[in-house]
Each structure stands twice: as C-alpha cells, then as structure tokens.
Amino acid sequence: MRYLLLLLPAIALTAAFQYVKHEITSGRPIVSLPQAVTLTPVDPDKILGTGFKFDEREMQRLNAQNIVNQNRLFNQKMEDMRNYARNPAGWHGAPPF
C-alpha cells in the first residue's frame, strides 16, 4: 500500500512532464501576438504643453559644468595613477586602473 502511495505522485509528475513536453514540441505558439504594430511619433507639445521651451543658457551652463567635472575626475585619476606608479607599496586598496 505504501508503495502505491509513493507511486501516485511520480505518475502525476510524469504525466505533467509529458503534457508540457508535448505542448512545447507541438510547434503551436502559446501566445499569439498581433501581426502589425503601428507606432505614432511622439508630439512634445502634447506632453510638455505648447509654451514649453528649453533655456539655452541653462543648457550651456549644465554642459560646461559636466565638462569641468569630467576633467576634474580625469585629473584625479591621473594623479592617483602617477602616485601608484611612483610607490606601489605605499598604495592602500585596489590599484587605480
């Protein structure tokens, strides 16, 4: 009787496995997607309103600030690499490469 009770879940799992295997190998798509997809262009006036305009001076200031920050970080990295090359034993932590 115990053997039969242990055999029933195995039979159920085998049947489920066979069903899934049959569905996957049948070649039929499980999810059907629409054949034609049409995308419309985004109209910024609908999203941002008709009076929205970028502030050119503010954009130039932000771009300049980003360039200055990138140069500062690059210079810091170069200084770290120079210091590591001069004295690798004195460097604590991972190398700055």
MOPAC internal coordinates of N, CA, C and O (Angstrom, degrees):
PM7 1SCF
backbone

  N    0.0000 0     0.00 0     0.00 0    0    0    0
  C    1.4482 1     0.00 0     0.00 0    1    0    0
  C    1.5313 1   110.30 1     0.00 0    2    1    0
  O    1.2310 1   120.63 1   138.43 1    3    2    1
  N    1.3659 1   116.40 1   -41.57 1    3    2    1
  C    1.4518 1   118.82 1   178.82 1    5    3    2
  C    1.5216 1   111.16 1   -62.89 1    6    5    3
  O    1.2310 1   120.48 1   140.14 1    7    6    5
  N    1.2850 1   116.69 1   -39.86 1    7    6    5
  C    1.4631 1   120.84 1  -179.87 1    9    7    6
  C    1.5251 1   110.14 1   -59.89 1   10    9    7
  O    1.2310 1   120.37 1   139.14 1   11   10    9
  N    1.3242 1   116.89 1   -40.86 1   11   10    9
  C    1.4539 1   121.65 1   179.25 1   13   11   10
  C    1.5239 1   110.76 1   -65.38 1   14   13   11
  O    1.2310 1   119.88 1   140.59 1   15   14   13
  N    1.3308 1   117.83 1   -39.41 1   15   14   13
  C    1.4573 1   120.88 1   178.66 1   17   15   14
  C    1.5233 1   111.58 1   -68.24 1   18   17   15
  O    1.2310 1   119.77 1   149.18 1   19   18   17
  N    1.3176 1   118.04 1   -30.82 1   19   18   17
  C    1.4609 1   120.70 1   175.65 1   21   19   18
  C    1.5178 1   111.92 1   -77.78 1   22   21   19
  O    1.2310 1   120.35 1   152.81 1   23   22   21
  N    1.3204 1   116.93 1   -27.19 1   23   22   21
  C    1.4465 1   121.94 1  -177.55 1   25   23   22
  C    1.5388 1   112.37 1   -77.61 1   26   25   23
  O    1.2310 1   119.86 1   149.25 1   27   26   25
  N    1.3255 1   117.87 1   -30.75 1   27   26   25
  C    1.4685 1   120.92 1  -177.38 1   29   27   26
  C    1.5343 1   113.17 1   -61.69 1   30   29   27
  O    1.2310 1   118.06 1   133.83 1   31   30   29
  N    1.3462 1   121.29 1   -46.17 1   31   30   29
  C    1.4712 1   119.02 1   177.23 1   33   31   30
  C    1.5262 1   112.42 1   -64.32 1   34   33   31
  O    1.2310 1   120.06 1   145.13 1   35   34   33
  N    1.3200 1   117.49 1   -34.87 1   35   34   33
  C    1.4581 1   120.01 1   178.29 1   37   35   34
  C    1.5214 1   110.63 1   -64.98 1   38   37   35
  O    1.2310 1   120.02 1   140.31 1   39   38   37
  N    1.3104 1   117.57 1   -39.69 1   39   38   37
  C    1.4688 1   120.95 1   178.22 1   41   39   38
  C    1.5251 1   110.15 1   -65.96 1   42   41   39
  O    1.2310 1   120.63 1   138.94 1   43   42   41
  N    1.3413 1   116.40 1   -41.06 1   43   42   41
  C    1.4621 1   119.76 1   179.31 1   45   43   42
  C    1.5319 1   110.79 1   -64.96 1   46   45   43
  O    1.2310 1   120.12 1   137.56 1   47   46   45
  N    1.3262 1   117.37 1   -42.44 1   47   46   45
  C    1.4592 1   120.04 1   178.42 1   49   47   46
  C    1.5244 1   111.81 1   -65.07 1   50   49   47
  O    1.2310 1   120.41 1   140.98 1   51   50   49
  N    1.3186 1   116.83 1   -39.02 1   51   50   49
  C    1.4650 1   120.60 1   178.26 1   53   51   50
  C    1.5204 1   110.60 1   -64.95 1   54   53   51
  O    1.2310 1   120.29 1   139.31 1   55   54   53
  N    1.3259 1   117.06 1   -40.69 1   55   54   53
  C    1.4672 1   120.30 1   178.80 1   57   55   54
  C    1.5256 1   110.94 1   -65.08 1   58   57   55
  O    1.2310 1   120.42 1   138.39 1   59   58   57
  N    1.3371 1   116.80 1   -41.61 1   59   58   57
  C    1.4614 1   119.77 1   178.84 1   61   59   58
  C    1.5300 1   109.92 1   -64.87 1   62   61   59
  O    1.2310 1   119.98 1   138.53 1   63   62   61
  N    1.3284 1   117.65 1   -41.47 1   63   62   61
  C    1.4583 1   121.27 1   178.80 1   65   63   62
  C    1.5233 1   110.82 1   -62.13 1   66   65   63
  O    1.2310 1   120.28 1   135.29 1   67   66   65
  N    1.3271 1   117.07 1   -44.71 1   67   66   65
  C    1.4624 1   120.49 1   179.73 1   69   67   66
  C    1.5340 1   111.42 1   -63.41 1   70   69   67
  O    1.2310 1   120.29 1   141.54 1   71   70   69
  N    1.3397 1   117.04 1   -38.46 1   71   70   69
  C    1.4719 1   120.93 1   179.50 1   73   71   70
  C    1.5286 1   110.35 1   -64.40 1   74   73   71
  O    1.2310 1   120.75 1   133.42 1   75   74   73
  N    1.3338 1   116.17 1   -46.58 1   75   74   73
  C    1.4600 1   119.79 1  -179.57 1   77   75   74
  C    1.5268 1   110.21 1   -65.11 1   78   77   75
  O    1.2310 1   120.04 1   138.89 1   79   78   77
  N    1.3233 1   117.53 1   -41.11 1   79   78   77
  C    1.4593 1   120.89 1   178.30 1   81   79   78
  C    1.5240 1   110.76 1   -61.41 1   82   81   79
  O    1.2310 1   120.52 1   139.12 1   83   82   81
  N    1.3279 1   116.61 1   -40.88 1   83   82   81
  C    1.4659 1   120.38 1   179.13 1   85   83   82
  C    1.5346 1   110.53 1   -65.65 1   86   85   83
  O    1.2310 1   119.77 1   139.01 1   87   86   85
  N    1.3260 1   118.05 1   -40.99 1   87   86   85
  C    1.4599 1   120.90 1  -179.44 1   89   87   86
  C    1.5286 1   111.33 1   -67.07 1   90   89   87
  O    1.2310 1   120.37 1   141.42 1   91   90   89
  N    1.3219 1   116.89 1   -38.58 1   91   90   89
  C    1.4609 1   119.85 1  -178.80 1   93   91   90
  C    1.5233 1   110.80 1   -70.66 1   94   93   91
  O    1.2310 1   120.04 1   138.37 1   95   94   93
  N    1.3221 1   117.53 1   -41.63 1   95   94   93
  C    1.4679 1   120.25 1  -176.42 1   97   95   94
  C    1.5178 1   113.37 1   -84.82 1   98   97   95
  O    1.2310 1   119.56 1   177.94 1   99   98   97
  N    1.3363 1   118.45 1    -2.06 1   99   98   97
  C    1.4617 1   119.88 1  -179.01 1  101   99   98
  C    1.5193 1   112.05 1   -71.68 1  102  101   99
  O    1.2310 1   119.92 1   155.54 1  103  102  101
  N    1.3422 1   117.76 1   -24.46 1  103  102  101
  C    1.4580 1   119.75 1   178.62 1  105  103  102
  C    1.5042 1   114.00 1    90.14 1  106  105  103
  O    1.2310 1   119.70 1   173.81 1  107  106  105
  N    1.3018 1   118.18 1    -6.19 1  107  106  105
  C    1.4598 1   120.44 1   178.34 1  109  107  106
  C    1.5282 1   109.18 1   -82.09 1  110  109  107
  O    1.2310 1   120.27 1   -43.25 1  111  110  109
  N    1.3339 1   117.09 1   136.75 1  111  110  109
  C    1.4684 1   118.15 1   176.81 1  113  111  110
  C    1.5267 1   110.37 1   -71.36 1  114  113  111
  O    1.2310 1   121.04 1   -44.90 1  115  114  113
  N    1.3034 1   115.61 1   135.10 1  115  114  113
  C    1.4642 1   119.53 1   179.37 1  117  115  114
  C    1.5119 1   109.83 1   -78.34 1  118  117  115
  O    1.2310 1   120.42 1   141.82 1  119  118  117
  N    1.3244 1   116.80 1   -38.18 1  119  118  117
  C    1.4561 1   121.50 1   179.48 1  121  119  118
  C    1.5169 1   107.58 1  -112.45 1  122  121  119
  O    1.2310 1   120.40 1   -54.19 1  123  122  121
  N    1.3122 1   116.85 1   125.81 1  123  122  121
  C    1.4605 1   119.55 1   178.37 1  125  123  122
  C    1.5237 1   108.94 1   -97.38 1  126  125  123
  O    1.2310 1   121.20 1   -51.77 1  127  126  125
  N    1.3372 1   115.31 1   128.23 1  127  126  125
  C    1.4470 1   121.34 1   179.77 1  129  127  126
  C    1.5162 1   109.61 1  -102.45 1  130  129  127
  O    1.2310 1   120.23 1   -29.43 1  131  130  129
  N    1.3235 1   117.17 1   150.57 1  131  130  129
  C    1.4731 1   118.34 1   177.05 1  133  131  130
  C    1.5225 1   110.37 1   -63.83 1  134  133  131
  O    1.2310 1   120.73 1   -35.67 1  135  134  133
  N    1.3128 1   116.22 1   144.33 1  135  134  133
  C    1.4534 1   120.84 1  -174.76 1  137  135  134
  C    1.5258 1   112.40 1   -74.65 1  138  137  135
  O    1.2310 1   119.79 1   140.88 1  139  138  137
  N    1.3249 1   118.00 1   -39.12 1  139  138  137
  C    1.4600 1   120.82 1  -176.93 1  141  139  138
  C    1.5250 1   109.23 1  -116.23 1  142  141  139
  O    1.2310 1   121.38 1   -50.83 1  143  142  141
  N    1.3100 1   114.96 1   129.17 1  143  142  141
  C    1.4601 1   120.62 1   176.88 1  145  143  142
  C    1.5198 1   107.41 1  -117.66 1  146  145  143
  O    1.2310 1   120.76 1   -55.25 1  147  146  145
  N    1.3170 1   116.14 1   124.75 1  147  146  145
  C    1.4605 1   119.85 1   178.91 1  149  147  146
  C    1.5209 1   108.69 1  -112.05 1  150  149  147
  O    1.2310 1   121.33 1   -50.66 1  151  150  149
  N    1.3122 1   115.06 1   129.34 1  151  150  149
  C    1.4529 1   121.46 1   178.34 1  153  151  150
  C    1.5205 1   108.66 1  -111.64 1  154  153  151
  O    1.2310 1   121.25 1   -44.70 1  155  154  153
  N    1.3182 1   115.22 1   135.30 1  155  154  153
  C    1.4592 1   119.42 1   177.71 1  157  155  154
  C    1.5214 1   108.72 1  -100.61 1  158  157  155
  O    1.2310 1   120.32 1   -32.89 1  159  158  157
  N    1.3349 1   116.99 1   147.11 1  159  158  157
  C    1.4598 1   118.69 1   179.04 1  161  159  158
  C    1.5276 1   111.26 1   -65.93 1  162  161  159
  O    1.2310 1   121.47 1   -30.12 1  163  162  161
  N    1.3184 1   114.79 1   149.88 1  163  162  161
  C    1.4612 1   120.19 1  -179.62 1  165  163  162
  C    1.5229 1   108.96 1   -81.41 1  166  165  163
  O    1.2310 1   121.15 1   -49.97 1  167  166  165
  N    1.3204 1   115.40 1   130.03 1  167  166  165
  C    1.4583 1   121.17 1   177.81 1  169  167  166
  C    1.5243 1   108.16 1  -101.32 1  170  169  167
  O    1.2310 1   119.37 1   -70.09 1  171  170  169
  N    1.3434 1   118.81 1   109.91 1  171  170  169
  C    1.4619 1   119.68 1  -177.14 1  173  171  170
  C    1.5242 1   113.09 1   -64.69 1  174  173  171
  O    1.2310 1   120.19 1   154.31 1  175  174  173
  N    1.3337 1   117.25 1   -25.69 1  175  174  173
  C    1.4648 1   118.95 1   179.24 1  177  175  174
  C    1.5220 1   111.70 1   -65.80 1  178  177  175
  O    1.2310 1   120.05 1   148.08 1  179  178  177
  N    1.3279 1   117.51 1   -31.92 1  179  178  177
  C    1.4637 1   120.02 1   178.49 1  181  179  178
  C    1.5252 1   111.47 1   -72.64 1  182  181  179
  O    1.2310 1   120.91 1   147.46 1  183  182  181
  N    1.3295 1   115.87 1   -32.54 1  183  182  181
  C    1.4619 1   119.74 1  -177.66 1  185  183  182
  C    1.5244 1   111.16 1   -83.62 1  186  185  183
  O    1.2310 1   120.64 1   131.23 1  187  186  185
  N    1.3366 1   116.39 1   -48.77 1  187  186  185
  C    1.4653 1   120.95 1  -172.35 1  189  187  186
  C    1.5189 1   113.43 1   -97.79 1  190  189  187
  O    1.2310 1   119.69 1   168.56 1  191  190  189
  N    1.2975 1   118.19 1   -11.44 1  191  190  189
  C    1.4679 1   121.03 1  -176.38 1  193  191  190
  C    1.5155 1   110.05 1    94.56 1  194  193  191
  O    1.2310 1   121.06 1   -18.85 1  195  194  193
  N    1.3332 1   115.57 1   161.15 1  195  194  193
  C    1.4641 1   119.28 1  -174.59 1  197  195  194
  C    1.5193 1   112.35 1   -76.58 1  198  197  195
  O    1.2310 1   119.16 1   157.89 1  199  198  197
  N    1.3378 1   119.20 1   -22.11 1  199  198  197
  C    1.4580 1   120.88 1  -176.79 1  201  199  198
  C    1.5116 1   113.71 1   -91.50 1  202  201  199
  O    1.2310 1   119.54 1  -175.77 1  203  202  201
  N    1.3305 1   118.48 1     4.23 1  203  202  201
  C    1.4593 1   120.29 1  -176.88 1  205  203  202
  C    1.5148 1   110.56 1   -76.75 1  206  205  203
  O    1.2310 1   121.00 1   -45.04 1  207  206  205
  N    1.3461 1   115.70 1   134.96 1  207  206  205
  C    1.4677 1   120.69 1   178.63 1  209  207  206
  C    1.5232 1   107.36 1  -149.57 1  210  209  207
  O    1.2310 1   120.80 1   -42.03 1  211  210  209
  N    1.3253 1   116.07 1   137.97 1  211  210  209
  C    1.4589 1   120.81 1   176.65 1  213  211  210
  C    1.5170 1   109.73 1   -70.35 1  214  213  211
  O    1.2310 1   120.85 1   -40.29 1  215  214  213
  N    1.3243 1   115.98 1   139.71 1  215  214  213
  C    1.4577 1   121.21 1   175.04 1  217  215  214
  C    1.5246 1   107.73 1   -84.71 1  218  217  215
  O    1.2310 1   120.93 1   -71.30 1  219  218  217
  N    1.3175 1   115.84 1   108.70 1  219  218  217
  C    1.4648 1   120.58 1  -174.02 1  221  219  218
  C    1.5286 1   112.08 1   -63.48 1  222  221  219
  O    1.2310 1   119.84 1   139.77 1  223  222  221
  N    1.3355 1   117.91 1   -40.23 1  223  222  221
  C    1.4657 1   119.98 1  -179.77 1  225  223  222
  C    1.5190 1   110.85 1   -65.21 1  226  225  223
  O    1.2310 1   120.38 1   140.53 1  227  226  225
  N    1.3150 1   116.88 1   -39.47 1  227  226  225
  C    1.4650 1   120.16 1   179.07 1  229  227  226
  C    1.5313 1   110.43 1   -67.20 1  230  229  227
  O    1.2310 1   119.81 1   141.27 1  231  230  229
  N    1.3303 1   117.96 1   -38.73 1  231  230  229
  C    1.4621 1   121.17 1   177.83 1  233  231  230
  C    1.5335 1   110.50 1   -64.27 1  234  233  231
  O    1.2310 1   119.96 1   138.51 1  235  234  233
  N    1.3331 1   117.68 1   -41.49 1  235  234  233
  C    1.4593 1   120.79 1   177.70 1  237  235  234
  C    1.5291 1   110.77 1   -63.99 1  238  237  235
  O    1.2310 1   120.46 1   139.93 1  239  238  237
  N    1.3556 1   116.72 1   -40.07 1  239  238  237
  C    1.4496 1   120.05 1   179.05 1  241  239  238
  C    1.5280 1   110.77 1   -64.13 1  242  241  239
  O    1.2310 1   120.29 1   137.81 1  243  242  241
  N    1.3465 1   117.05 1   -42.19 1  243  242  241
  C    1.4627 1   120.54 1   178.87 1  245  243  242
  C    1.5267 1   111.47 1   -64.56 1  246  245  243
  O    1.2310 1   120.49 1   138.28 1  247  246  245
  N    1.3380 1   116.67 1   -41.72 1  247  246  245
  C    1.4641 1   119.77 1   178.20 1  249  247  246
  C    1.5192 1   110.88 1   -63.67 1  250  249  247
  O    1.2310 1   120.11 1   137.54 1  251  250  249
  N    1.3247 1   117.40 1   -42.46 1  251  250  249
  C    1.4605 1   120.47 1   178.79 1  253  251  250
  C    1.5234 1   110.47 1   -64.27 1  254  253  251
  O    1.2310 1   120.28 1   140.37 1  255  254  253
  N    1.3208 1   117.08 1   -39.63 1  255  254  253
  C    1.4582 1   120.61 1   179.35 1  257  255  254
  C    1.5312 1   110.85 1   -64.62 1  258  257  255
  O    1.2310 1   120.42 1   140.45 1  259  258  257
  N    1.3253 1   116.81 1   -39.55 1  259  258  257
  C    1.4678 1   120.14 1   177.58 1  261  259  258
  C    1.5251 1   111.40 1   -64.61 1  262  261  259
  O    1.2310 1   120.37 1   139.27 1  263  262  261
  N    1.3222 1   116.89 1   -40.73 1  263  262  261
  C    1.4720 1   120.25 1   178.92 1  265  263  262
  C    1.5229 1   110.20 1   -64.36 1  266  265  263
  O    1.2310 1   120.27 1   137.88 1  267  266  265
  N    1.3359 1   117.08 1   -42.12 1  267  266  265
  C    1.4677 1   120.52 1   178.98 1  269  267  266
  C    1.5246 1   110.41 1   -62.68 1  270  269  267
  O    1.2310 1   119.67 1   137.48 1  271  270  269
  N    1.3223 1   118.24 1   -42.52 1  271  270  269
  C    1.4645 1   121.36 1   179.70 1  273  271  270
  C    1.5245 1   111.75 1   -65.64 1  274  273  271
  O    1.2310 1   120.39 1   139.43 1  275  274  273
  N    1.3316 1   116.87 1   -40.57 1  275  274  273
  C    1.4615 1   119.72 1   178.10 1  277  275  274
  C    1.5270 1   110.98 1   -64.09 1  278  277  275
  O    1.2310 1   120.24 1   138.94 1  279  278  277
  N    1.3285 1   117.16 1   -41.06 1  279  278  277
  C    1.4676 1   120.12 1   177.72 1  281  279  278
  C    1.5213 1   111.08 1   -64.00 1  282  281  279
  O    1.2310 1   120.02 1   138.76 1  283  282  281
  N    1.3302 1   117.58 1   -41.24 1  283  282  281
  C    1.4606 1   121.37 1   179.29 1  285  283  282
  C    1.5217 1   110.84 1   -61.88 1  286  285  283
  O    1.2310 1   120.34 1   134.59 1  287  286  285
  N    1.3387 1   116.96 1   -45.41 1  287  286  285
  C    1.4646 1   120.53 1   179.25 1  289  287  286
  C    1.5285 1   111.40 1   -65.52 1  290  289  287
  O    1.2310 1   120.31 1   141.00 1  291  290  289
  N    1.3196 1   117.02 1   -39.00 1  291  290  289
  C    1.4569 1   120.70 1   178.45 1  293  291  290
  C    1.5289 1   110.44 1   -63.77 1  294  293  291
  O    1.2310 1   120.51 1   137.17 1  295  294  293
  N    1.3300 1   116.64 1   -42.83 1  295  294  293
  C    1.4659 1   120.40 1   179.15 1  297  295  294
  C    1.5242 1   110.95 1   -64.89 1  298  297  295
  O    1.2310 1   120.23 1   139.92 1  299  298  297
  N    1.3357 1   117.16 1   -40.08 1  299  298  297
  C    1.4635 1   120.08 1   177.47 1  301  299  298
  C    1.5240 1   110.94 1   -62.00 1  302  301  299
  O    1.2310 1   120.55 1   138.24 1  303  302  301
  N    1.3255 1   116.55 1   -41.76 1  303  302  301
  C    1.4653 1   119.86 1  -179.81 1  305  303  302
  C    1.5330 1   110.54 1   -65.89 1  306  305  303
  O    1.2310 1   120.47 1   139.19 1  307  306  305
  N    1.3220 1   116.71 1   -40.81 1  307  306  305
  C    1.4586 1   119.79 1   179.11 1  309  307  306
  C    1.5327 1   110.63 1   -64.28 1  310  309  307
  O    1.2310 1   120.17 1   140.24 1  311  310  309
  N    1.3362 1   117.28 1   -39.76 1  311  310  309
  C    1.4643 1   120.06 1   177.62 1  313  311  310
  C    1.5255 1   110.82 1   -64.68 1  314  313  311
  O    1.2310 1   120.57 1   139.67 1  315  314  313
  N    1.3263 1   116.52 1   -40.33 1  315  314  313
  C    1.4671 1   119.76 1   177.63 1  317  315  314
  C    1.5251 1   110.83 1   -63.41 1  318  317  315
  O    1.2310 1   120.32 1   137.85 1  319  318  317
  N    1.3329 1   117.00 1   -42.15 1  319  318  317
  C    1.4657 1   119.94 1   179.38 1  321  319  318
  C    1.5276 1   110.86 1   -65.70 1  322  321  319
  O    1.2310 1   120.10 1   141.81 1  323  322  321
  N    1.3369 1   117.41 1   -38.19 1  323  322  321
  C    1.4638 1   121.09 1   178.06 1  325  323  322
  C    1.5336 1   110.16 1   -63.79 1  326  325  323
  O    1.2310 1   120.77 1   134.27 1  327  326  325
  N    1.3400 1   116.14 1   -45.73 1  327  326  325
  C    1.4677 1   119.66 1  -179.64 1  329  327  326
  C    1.5233 1   111.37 1   -65.19 1  330  329  327
  O    1.2310 1   120.28 1   142.63 1  331  330  329
  N    1.3345 1   117.08 1   -37.37 1  331  330  329
  C    1.4661 1   120.18 1   178.19 1  333  331  330
  C    1.5325 1   110.62 1   -66.82 1  334  333  331
  O    1.2310 1   120.70 1   140.59 1  335  334  333
  N    1.3362 1   116.26 1   -39.41 1  335  334  333
  C    1.4732 1   119.62 1  -179.27 1  337  335  334
  C    1.5224 1   111.08 1   -67.58 1  338  337  335
  O    1.2310 1   120.15 1   146.48 1  339  338  337
  N    1.3267 1   117.33 1   -33.52 1  339  338  337
  C    1.4658 1   120.11 1   179.60 1  341  339  338
  C    1.5172 1   111.73 1   -72.03 1  342  341  339
  O    1.2310 1   120.41 1   141.91 1  343  342  341
  N    1.3470 1   116.83 1   -38.09 1  343  342  341
  C    1.4574 1   119.36 1  -175.77 1  345  343  342
  C    1.5341 1   109.54 1  -147.02 1  346  345  343
  O    1.2310 1   119.34 1   -98.47 1  347  346  345
  N    1.3384 1   118.86 1    81.53 1  347  346  345
  C    1.4649 1   120.09 1  -178.54 1  349  347  346
  C    1.5289 1   112.94 1   -64.00 1  350  349  347
  O    1.2310 1   119.88 1   149.01 1  351  350  349
  N    1.3257 1   117.84 1   -30.99 1  351  350  349
  C    1.4634 1   119.81 1  -178.30 1  353  351  350
  C    1.5231 1   111.50 1   -70.68 1  354  353  351
  O    1.2310 1   120.12 1   155.91 1  355  354  353
  N    1.3197 1   117.37 1   -24.09 1  355  354  353
  C    1.4557 1   120.11 1  -179.39 1  357  355  354
  C    1.5128 1   114.05 1   -86.31 1  358  357  355
  O    1.2310 1   120.98 1   176.29 1  359  358  357
  N    1.3267 1   115.74 1    -3.71 1  359  358  357
  C    1.4697 1   119.68 1  -177.88 1  361  359  358
  C    1.5224 1   109.00 1   -85.55 1  362  361  359
  O    1.2310 1   120.64 1   -50.61 1  363  362  361
  N    1.3301 1   116.38 1   129.39 1  363  362  361
  C    1.4671 1   121.35 1   178.22 1  365  363  362
  C    1.5183 1   108.56 1  -104.23 1  366  365  363
  O    1.2310 1   120.89 1   -53.63 1  367  366  365
  N    1.3128 1   115.89 1   126.37 1  367  366  365
  C    1.4546 1   120.46 1  -179.91 1  369  367  366
  C    1.5024 1   111.97 1   104.29 1  370  369  367
  O    1.2310 1   121.30 1    12.75 1  371  370  369
  N    1.3203 1   115.12 1  -167.25 1  371  370  369
  C    1.4657 1   120.91 1  -178.80 1  373  371  370
  C    1.5168 1   110.25 1   -72.06 1  374  373  371
  O    1.2310 1   119.51 1   -30.64 1  375  374  373
  N    1.3263 1   118.55 1   149.36 1  375  374  373
  C    1.4577 1   120.68 1   176.80 1  377  375  374
  C    1.5386 1   110.68 1   -63.55 1  378  377  375
  O    1.2310 1   120.12 1   -28.88 1  379  378  377
  N    1.3040 1   117.37 1   151.12 1  379  378  377
  C    1.4723 1   119.88 1  -175.01 1  381  379  378
  C    1.5230 1   114.10 1   -83.21 1  382  381  379
  O    1.2310 1   119.52 1  -141.77 1  383  382  381
  N    1.3091 1   118.53 1    38.23 1  383  382  381
  C    1.4694 1   120.35 1  -178.82 1  385  383  382
  C    1.4933 1   110.95 1   -94.72 1  386  385  383
  O    1.2310 1   120.10 1   180.00 1  387  386  385

